[in-house]
Amino acid sequence: MNHPAERHQPSASADLSRESRPGTSEESGTGRSLIRGGRARPRLWLVFASAIVASIFLHEIGHCVVAWILGYPAVPTPAKEYVLRPLSDAAQNRVALGGMIGTVAVLVGVLLWMARNPTPTRSALLAGAMTLPGFYCLRFFLTGRGHDATEFQEAQAAMGLSYSGHALDWVFLGLFAGAAALWFWQVRPSLTWRLARRLIAGAVAALVVLIVLQSVNNAVFDPLFERERGAPPDPASEREATAPAAEPSVESPRSPAPGA
């Protein structure tokens, strides 16, 4: 006769079958292990940083795709696009809009993919895709404009909106808030100080990645493509170069007055 404890003891095969069921591993289900399960694994931090770099590169590709369609040579680099010919005002507005479309497409695509099965890896990818819109929102609050250049204004002009308005600032603020709300609804992490510390650490890490990426990118590619594109001519010096040379004035002898 079997001992009662032996009857109720789960077998090894039962353990294996339980681990193999969908939704029971760490990479499936609600993805709460990203927050609750001790420290975040180094692989997730690497996924997060890679997602930041990839999302910014796709933003630059968005700029260049529009430039290519309009017939302008352009080169995308990880943190900047280089258009190798001067753009007209209308083309400049459309090229700016292309980058915004690229950022929105990346965020929405990753958000929908994460919502289907919010694993820790997909959550890290979403965090990386939210980084650029998140810093747009931060700049909007701190300086009143989400982008440090005139890219937002030009993109708004391309959409037929007010150049000086804040339509894109509010669009990115809404996208960022919506993505964060959907992640919290899907993952439902405990609102603890551990969660707050990890979110702050992620924001600091994202800022470091952005600064390093931009600095390295500019140091490597600016000398190459700025030289190939050529610096824009100085209008004052251009006017001086093209102005006709003044002829030396020769004082003609005064004609004698009538009756002299």
C-alpha positions, 0 to 999 in steps of 0.5 A: 500500500502506498503511503499517503505522502507518496500518493500526493507527491508530484512526479518529475514528469508532472513538473516537466509538463507544468513547465512546458505549458504556455504561460508558466515560464518566465518569458510568458504570462503577465511579465511581472518577473521583470519587476518582481523577480529580484534584479533585472537580468543583464540581458534585459538591460541589453535589450533595452539599450538596443531598442533605444538605438534601433528606434532612433535609427528607424527615426533617421531612416524615416527622414531619409526615406522621404528624402529619397522619394523626393529625389534627394541623396540622404544617408541615415546614421544611428543618431542623425540623417545627412541630406547631401543636397540643400532642401527646399522649404517644402521638402524640408517639412516633409523630411521632418515629418518622415522622422516623426512617422518613423518614431510613431510607427515603431512605438505603436508596432512594439506596443501592439506586439507587447500587448499580445503577450507581455513578456519581460523581453517585450516589456524591455523593447517597449521601454526602449521604443518609448524612450525618444517620445518620453524625452520629447515629453520631458523637453516639452515640460521643461522648455515648452517644445519637444524637439530642440530644433525646428523639426516639430514645427516643420512636420506640423507645417507638412501636415497643414497644421500651425507651424508655431503650434504644439500639435506634435508635442501633444501627440507624443505626450498622448502616445507616451501616456497611453503606452505606459497605461497599457503596459501597467494594465497588462503587466499590473506590477505592484506599486512599490519603491522597488518599481519606482527605483527601477523606472528611475534607473531606466530613465537615467540609463536611457539618458546616458545611452542617448548622450553617448550615441549622439556624441559618438555619432556626431564625432564619427559622421559629422566630419565625413558627411559635412565635408561631402555636403559642404558647409552652407555659404555665408550670404554676406561673403557670397554677396561680396564675391558676386558684387561687380567690382567698382571701377576707379573713378576718373575725375573729368576736367570741368567743362568751361561754363558757357560764356567763360 
